[in-house]
Amino acid sequence: MAGRVAVIRGDGIGPEVVDAALKVLEAMDVDLEFIHCAAGYALWKERGLQITSETLETLKSSDVILKGPTITPVGPASYRSVAVTIRQALNLYANVRPVKFREGVPAIHRQVDLVIVRENTEGLYAGEEAYMGNSAISTRIITRKASERIAKFAFELAKKQRRRKVTAVHKANILKATDGLFLEACREVAKNYPEIAFEDLLVDAAAMRLVMRPQELDVIVTTNMFGDILSDEAAGLVGGVGVAPSANIGERNAMFEPVHGAAPDIAGLGIANPTAMLLSASMMLDYLNMREKAKKLEKAVENVLRDRKKTTPDIGGKAKTMEMVEAIIDELEAL
Ligand code: ATP
């Protein structure tokens, strides 16, 4: 076997899109072993916890994780998000979210081809929150070590993908200590990459630039919460979260999941767009050094999107998830 893949099917539309991805990977005859692990809302209802220590051990010992979206109910009585728990437990510090226009998908902008690199382990996701009487406080932790690590990751990614510019997105004029430190770390790291342009942008200006002139953005590096918000905004420019993949990369482990959530409003209807999950699976194959297979999968998805005959309703089509999956498998066979 070329690799052991831990699979979390997730909640809501999770099982629908994960099963779609497994069906496609099976049709591609990939040399991978799949190990199913339970995590999320269904497990919490049954056993009072969203992820077990055995699952975390399986995830750590696998080569990669393929994860469907999981539900995190709102409010203090709820549990910590499964994705955030895994990212922190396995130190998956870099969240990589490519955002690209693909022909056939109804998009607000066509000139979009960028990557958001989001710091995944600290910031407002540090989990340090408390009530103080009628107030509530949240601690935003930013360390030099994590900031330098994510900045280096962004520049290395730019180099590998032959991209021309890295933009550090922050709010250092208001968050002088935390984002001041993040920006300083990015500036320091940028000095080691003279061949790649560097700029910084306030997060509000970045949000506007994404909408008005996204073609000016190439690699964005930013803190946890800003990255979360900007990546949904960026996905919205090119067809929405149903077509947006992501990778969570650490030193030893990596997890691939769609940007979208469990979408309870459409769960069980069989109309979830499998694109984000399939493109995440393509990123997984690339990470496992199965570059040709990764490219082939991306191409098959792109061909079906371009054709528009077998796409799901969220991007203007009439097909069911499995009809789109069948079309992608046909495409794979034809390529
Ligand atoms: P989270 O906080 O976990 O990101 P959310 O409720 O904010 O979850 P999503 O679950 O991503 O957001 O859903 C946002 C909208 O996008 C919903 O209307 C949902 O139906 C739609 N959506 C999300 N994923 C898909 C998909 N794969 N196919 C079609 N529509 C989707």
Residues whose N, C-alpha, C, O or C-beta is under 5 A from the ligand:
A	BS01	ATP	T70 V241 G242 V259 H260 G261 A262 A263 D265 I266 I271 A272 N273 D314
